[in-house]
Amino acid sequence: MRSTRTWGPALAAAVVAAAAALTVLAPPSPALHAAAAPSDAYNWRNVRIDGGGFVPGIVFNPGQRDLIYARTDIGGAYRWNAGTGSWTPLLDWVGWDRWGWNGVLSIAADPVQTNRVYAAVGMYTNSWDPNNGAILRSTDRGTTWSAYPLPFKVGGNMPGRGQGERLAVDPNDGRILYFGAEGGNGLWRSTDYGASWARVTAFPNAGNYAQDPSDPNGYLTGNQGVTWVEFDPSTGSAGSATRTIYVGVADKQNPVYRSTDAGATWQRIPDQPTGYLAHKAVIDPAGGFLYIATSDTGGPYDGGKGDVWKLSRSTGAWTRVSPVPSTSADAYYGYSGLTIDRANPGTLVVATQISWWPDVIFFRTRDGGATWSRVWDFNGYPNRVNRYTMDISANPWLDFNTAPSAPEQTPKLGWMTESLEIDPFDSNRMLYGTGATVYATTNLTAWDTASGTFTVRPMARGLEETAVLDLASPPSGAPLVSALGDIGGFRHDDLTAVPSSFHDTPNLGSNTSLDFAEANPSVMVRVGNGDRAANPNLNRIGVSTDGGRTWYQGQEPGGVTGGGTVAVSTDASAMVWSPQGVGVHYSTSRGSSWSPSSGIPAGALVEASRSNASRFFGYAAGRVYASTDGGRTFTGGASGLGDGAKLKTVGGDVWVAGTAGLYRSTDNGTTFGRLASVSSAVNVGFGKAAPGRSYPAVFLVGTVDGVRGVFRSDDTGASWVRINDDQHQYGNAGEALTGDPRVFGRVYLGTNGRGILVADRTGPEPTASPTSSPTASPTASPTAGPTPTATPTTGPGGCSATYRVTGSWPGGFQGEVTVRNTGSTSTTTWTVTWTYADGQRISQLWGGDYTQPAATVTVRNTSWNGSLAPNATTTFGFLGSGSTTAPSTVTCQRT
C-alpha cells in the first residue's frame, strides 16, 4: 500500500554543534543537558502489526552473512536480527526537530569493514519538509550514528524513491563513497568514510526527469536526479580505488554513465539504450557485464513500458535481454526490481514495474538473460499456474480481506516491488519488498525444477511502518482499537500478536477517526477515506456493536468526500460526524440517517463528553463549540486557543492541545486555563489514575519546561514526568495518543511511519505526586545570525577556550565553545567558565554538563567526549536566551 503522510507542526532543522558548514559530524546520541521535567522509567515497544508500508530498499552486506538492512520511505531503517527472526529499528532517536530523517532514500553497507553502514535521509524535497537531508554513518551496524548535514533536501518519500541504491561504498577502498542526489544536485563523493563530502564536479549530468513538472502541489515536480551507483570490484584491488564505476541518471536520453579511472573522468556510455529510465543496475564482475532494468516512469506507483539490457565491458555491446520486450503487445509494464545470484552470476531475477493487475510478475534467467521463466503463467485464461506457494499465517491480514476473481489471487505475490535481492551467501534465499511488507523465500531454486514450487512467507516481524491516525483504548473489550492510513486499522486483542484481519465491511482504506461510547464501549464508530468512485456503494462510515470485532456500514450525508472526525455519546444514543466535503451532522439512529448540525463550522474537530450523553464539543480556528442537545445545535465558547489543536474530553472536562500550549476547561468549554509549564502541545490523552488519585493520568506529546517529549501527569497537569528519552522519539509522532484506562502508566502513541508504540512503567508505583520541574527556556531552532566572539584565553591548567555566537532563534541565540588542550599530555576533564554581563542564560547544551547559578556559566565535559590529546580541540554547542553579546572573558581549566 502507499505510505500515508499525516501532517502536524513541522519543526525547523536540528541544532548541531558545527565548526564549519558541511564538514562537522553531529552525534545525535548523547543526551541533551537542559533543565526539564523529571523522568519516569518506561519500556517502549511496538503493538504488533508487522509491516504496513512500502519497503523500497533491501540491502545485504556481501561481506557478512545475515547482515541485512531495510529502508522505508517514512519509517526509518532496520537491521535484521537472525537470532530473533525480527528487524531492529535504527532511527528511533530521530525526533520532531528532524522528523524528515525517517525517510531513507538509500542505504550502503561496507563489504569489508562490515560494522560500517551509511544512510541518506530526508523525506521531501519540496516545502513539506523544512529541513535539509543528511548522510548518516555508523561504525556499529546502525546502533549509533553520526550525521553529515547536506546543503540540500533528500526525498525518501518522493517519486522515484525505489530506484537505486544511490549510496555506494567502494568495495576495494571503504574510505570512498558516492551518493547520487536529487534536485539537480548531482553526484557527491566522500574519501574519508563519509565524514565529509564534496560534489563531483567532473560528473556531467544531474538528471532532468520529473514526473509532472506542472504539479501545483510541488510533489511531482522534482528532478529525480542521480539514481544509482555501482562499482565493478574486478577493476580494483584491496586498498586501491575501484577503477570502473557505473552511475544511473534520471534522463531518458542519457541514463547511464561510466568512469574507468576511479571517478576522475566520466563519459556517457556509447550506444546505450534510450527512451526509458534505468531504475536498477547489477554488476556481474566474473562475466564482465552490467545489467540494467528500465521503465518509462520513476515509480513506484506506475510504469507501463521498459526493458532489461546487458552491457559487455569487454566489447562495449549492449544486448536487450528483456523477458518481454517493450516492443511486444504483451508489455504493459516496465522493469524495476533486479537482482543477481552472486554465487551463480548468470542467474538473475527481475520484477515488473508495475503490474497491479492481476499481480506482479517475476522473471528468472540462468543464462544471463538469453531465456527466462515466469513465476506464474496462464493455463487457459483466467487460470494461473504458479511456481510458488504463499504462507501468510504469520501475518494473515495480508489477504486484505479479499476474495478476488481469477486471474487475481489472494494474497497477492506483490506490488511496488522495487526491492528484490538474492542472498549473496545463499542462492535459495530471496527477499523482496512490497507496498505493505517484506516477503522472503528460502527455497528459491525450486523454481528451476520441473514441478516444484518455492514458498513465500512474510519476513516483517519488528518492521512496523503504519501511519497511525487515531487510537482508542476502551474500559472493556480489546485493550486497543486503531485507525490507520492505507490498511484501515485493527482490533488489538493481544498487543504482542499480529491481528488476523483489519477493519472491514466497510473497507475504508485510510481510517481517519474512531470513537466508542464511554458507558457502552461495545458500540464503536469509525470513518475513513474510502474510494467511492471505485465502489459506488461504499459509505465512509462503519459501526460496531461488539467492540470493533465486526462492523456494518452506516449511511453518509450527501456531499461527503472524506472521513474527517466522528464522535459517539457516552450511552451510544447519538453520533456526531464532521466529514470532509460537507458540514457537521448528527445521528440518533447509530448512523443510519443524518441531519445537519447548526452553529458549528464545517471541518471542525468533534468530540463527545465522556460523562454527559447530551454533550458534544467541536474545535475550529482556535475556538471551542459546545452542544447540550446531542449535536443538534452548537454554541461558540472560548476562543484564541491557537492552531494545530487536538480537542479531548475526560470525565466532564475539556482539554485542548495545540501550538499555543495545553488548556483545560472545567465548565464545558466556556472558559479555559492554560498550563504554564507546557509551551506547546501536539496531543493529549488520558489513562488510569495513579494509585491514591481519582483524576485520570494525563499523557502529553509536547514541550514541557523547554524539552519536547512524551509526558505523564498524575496531578491534572500541575507537574509532569517525561516518559520517553532521546533514543525513543519516533520522528513525527503524536497524531494519535491515548492512555489505557485499565493499566496505570500505560500509554499508546501513534506515529507517522513507525506504527503504534505501547509503553509501560518499569519502576515502582509512585507514592506521591512528582515535584514541579525547574524552568528552562524553550527549545527552538536557530537561524543565521551575528557571530561575536571572545578572545581565546589560556587557563593556568593547560587548556584554552574560544566562545562564538553562531546564530539566533526567537528566544535568543545559539553559540558554541571550542576547547583546546594546550598541555603536553592528554586530558579527559576540563572546566570552562564565563560570566555574562547582560543577563543572558543557557537553556540547552550539547557536549557537557553545565550550571548557571547566576550570571556565571560553568561547563564540565562528560565521558562521551573521550580523551583530548595535546593541541586537539572539542566543541560543544548551546542555546541561550537574551542578547547575543559575547562575554568578555572565557577561562578554561584542566581539572
C-alpha positions, 0 to 999 in steps of 0.5 A: 500500500502507499505510505500515508503522510499525516501532517502536524507542526513541522519543526525547523532543522536540528541544532548541531554543534558545527565548526564549519558548514558541511564538514562537522559530524553531529552525534545525535546520541548523547543526551541533551543537558537542559533543565526539564521535567523529571523522568519516569522509567518506561519500556517502549515497544511496538503493538504488533502489526508487522509491516504496513508500508512500502519497503523500497530498499533491501540491502545485504552486506556481501561481506557478512552473512545475515547482515541485512538492512531495510529502508522505508520511505517514512519509517526509518531503517532496520537491521535484521536480527537472525537470532530473533527472526525480527528487524531492529529499528535504527532511527528511533532517536530521530525526533520532531526537530528532524522528523524528515530523517525517517525517510531513507532514500538509500542505504550502503553497507561496507563489504569489508569493514562490515560494522560500517553502514551509511544512510541518506535521509530526508523525506521531501524535497519540496516545502513539506519538509523544512529541513535539509537531508543528511548522510548518516554513518555508523561504525556499529551496524546502525546502533549509533550514528553520526550525521553529515548535514547536506546543503540540500533536501533528500526525498525518501518519500518522493517519486522515484524513491525505489530506484537505486541504491544511490549510496555506494561504498567502494568495495576495494577502498571503504574510505570512498563513497558516492551518493547520487542526489536529487534536485539537480544536485548531482553526484557527491563523493566522500574519501574519508568514510563519509565524514565529509563530502564534496560534489563531483564536479567532473560528473556531467549530468544531474538528471532532468526527469520529473514526473509532472513538472506542472504539479501545483502541489510541488510533489511531482515536480522534482528532478529525480536526479542521480539514481544509482551507483555501482562499482565493478570490484574486478577493476580494483584491488584491496586498498586501491580505488575501484577503477570502473564505476557505473552511475544511473541518471534520471534522463531518458536520453542519457541514463547511464554513465561510466568512469574507468579511472576511479571517478576522475573522468566520466563519459556517457556510455556509447550506444546505450539504450534510450527512451526509458529510465534505468531504475536498477543496475547489477554488476556481474564482475566474473562475466564482465557485464552490467545489467540494467532494468528500465521503465518509462516512469520513476515509480513506484506507483506506475510504469507501463513500458521498459526493458532489461539490457546487458552491457559487455565491458569487454566489447562495449555491446549492449544486448536487450535481454528483456523477458518481454520486450517493450516492443511486444503487445504483451508489455504493459509494464516496465522493469524495476526490481533486479537482482543477481545470484552472486554465487551463480552470476548468470542467474538473475531475477527481475520484477515488473514495474508495475503490474497491479493487475492481476499481480506482479510478475517475476522473471528468472534467467540462468543464462544471463538473460538469453531465456527466462521463466515466469513465476506464474503463467496462464493455463487457459485464461483466467487460470494461473499456474504458479511456481510458488506457494504463499504462507501468510499465517504469520501475518494473515491480514495480508489477504486484505480481506479479499476474495478476488476473481481469477486471474487475481489471487489472494494474497497477492505475490506483490506490488511496488516491488522495487526491492528484490535481492538474492542472498549473496551467501545463499542462492535459495534465499530471496527477499523482496519488498512490497507496498505493505511488507517484506516477503522472503523465500528460502527455497528459491531454486525450486523454481528451476525444477520441473514441478516444484514450487518455492514458498513465500512467507512474510519476513516483517516481524519488528518492521512496523511502518503504519501511519497511525491516525487515531487510537482508542483504548476502551474500559472493556473489550480489546485493550486497543482499537486503531485507525490507520492510513492505507490498511484501515486499522485493527482490533488489538486483542493481544498487543504482542500478536499480529491481528488476523484481519483489519477493519472491514465491511466497510473497507475504508482504506485510510481510517481517519477517526474512531470513537466508542461510547464511554458507558457502552464501549461495545458500540464503536464508530469509525470513518475513513477515506474510502474510494467511492468512485471505485465502489459506488456503494461504499459509505465512509462510515462503519459501526460496531456493536461488539467492540470493533470485532465486526462492523456494518456500514452506516449511511453518509450525508450527501456531499461527503468526500472524506472521513474527517472526525466522528464522535459517539455519546457516552450511552451510544444514543447519538453520533456526531460526524464532521466529514470532509466535503460537507458540514457537521451532522448528527445521528440518533439512529447509530448512523443510519440517517443524518441531519445537519448540525447548526452553529458549528463550522464545517471541518471542525474537530468533534468530540463527545463528553465522556460523562454527559450523553447530551454533550458534544464539543467541536474545535475550529480556528482556535475556538471551542463549540459546545452542544447540550442537545446531542449535536443538534445545535452548537454554541461558540465558547472560548476562543484564541486557543491557537492552531494545530489543536487536538480537542479531548474530553475526560470525565466532564472536562475539556482539554485542548492541545495545540501550538499555543500550549495545553488548556483545560476547561472545567465548565464545558468549554466556556472558559479555559486555563492554560498550563504554564509549564507546557509551551506547546502541545501536539496531543493529549490523552488520558489513562488510569489514575495513579494509585491514591488519585481519582483524576485520570493520568494525563499523557502529553506529546509536547514541550514541557519546561523547554524539552519536547517529549512524551509526558505523564501527569498524575496531578491534572497537569500541575507537574509532569514526568517525561516518559520517553528519552532521546533514543525513543522519539519516533520522528513525527509522532503524536497524531494519535495518543491515548492512555489505557484506562485499565493499566496505570502508566500505560500509554499508546502513541501513534506515529507517522511511519513507525506504527503504534508504540505501547509503553509501560512503567518499569519502576515502582508505583509512585507514592506521591505526586512528582515535584514541579520541574525547574524552568528552562527556556524553550527549545527552538531552532536557530537561524543565521545570525551575528557571530561575536566572539571572545578572545581565546584565553589560556587557563593556568591548567593547560587548556584554552577556550574560544566562545562564538555566537553562531546564530539566533532563534526567537528566544535568543541565540545559539553559540558554541565553545571550542576547547583546546588542550594546550598541555603536553599530555592528554586530558579527559576533564576540563572546566570552562567558565564565563560570566555574562554581563547582560543577563543572558542564560543557557537553556540547552547544551550539547557536549557537557554538563553545565550550571548557571547559578547566576550570571556565571556559566560553568561547563564540565565535559562528560565521558562521551567526549573521550580523551583530548590529546595535546593541541586537539580541540572539542566543541560543544554547542548551546542555546541561550536566551537574551542578547547575543553579546559575547562575554568578555572573558572565557577561562578554561581549566584542566581539572 
